[in-house]
Amino acid sequence: MTAVAARFAGGSLTVETDDYAGARMVVFEQPGANRTPLWPDEARRLAVALIEQAAQAEQPEAGDWP
């Protein structure tokens, strides 16, 4: 299991693999929410989307450059 501290989530987000409904799945969980099983391809797409959005959040818009 991997835990990632998330300031505004109320605790750590966890990701692990587990058997879910007879299949090996990636399971995502955040505090106060149900476990969310993801197929491996869904987990990869979520990871890519998070990386893309993090990169956009770190980069200023071209109009904001001096």
Secondary structure as UniProt FT lines:
FT   STRAND          2..6
FT   HELIX           7..9
FT   STRAND          11..20
FT   TURN            21..22
FT   STRAND          23..29
FT   TURN            31..32
FT   STRAND          36..38
FT   HELIX           40..58
FT   HELIX           62..64
//
